[in-house]
Amino acid sequence: MYQALFLGLNIDPDHILKIADWRSNALGYSSADVKPHNFHVTLAFLGQVTSHQLDALLEVLPHINWLEFTAHFDHVGYWGKPKIHFIAPSIIPDELKQLAKQCQTLSRKAGIQIEKREYRPHITLQRKIKEPVTALYQPSFRLSFKEFHLFESISTATGVEYIIRESFPAHPDPTMSVRERISKGLL
């Protein structure tokens, strides 16, 4: 049995609402809008995964050593080939790059084919855009991530749904004081 899976970062409910509000105000409403509860940042797209591959992956994912981090999503863009509007960090935190790299490496070791290309983290806001629009103003969202997830992509009559199947917590940065963690939104 195959499952459509990916590894990613979930967006907290407060920021989901803020991002959806920004999208409506800056880009306008569109029938191409992604459902806000589906907002996420993909770390590794796994595609169709067998139960054997999934078992192998679930053995190694808890051992990923990563630190919680914050990313500033301050850029809006459009990619013509997939025809999507997205927001992204203009500066990608090293912690995010390393987490994505570890997820992709371990997925390959579990026998899952991962496409080799530059990692470009983003949150998809609209899909299948016929004509891109220019945002009225730039986004500015500081998102904190304390766990990553194994998501299953399920097609329904009302569109795709992304369901969290497993969660993997970060390790707190031992060099960061409580005050620093609070100022970065990590506590």
Salt bridges, closest charged atoms under 4 A:
ASP12 OD2 - HIS15 ND1 2.78
ASP14 OD2 - LYS18 NZ 3.10
ASP33 OD2 - ARG23 NE 3.80
GLU68 OE2 - ARG181 NH2 2.32
ASP74 OD2 - HIS72 ND1 3.65
ASP94 OD1 - LYS97 NZ 3.91
GLU115 OE2 - ARG117 NE 3.19
GLU147 OE2 - HIS149 NE2 3.88
GLU152 OE1 - ARG165 NE 2.75
GLU161 OE2 - LYS35 NZ 2.78
GLU161 OE1 - HIS37 NE2 2.64
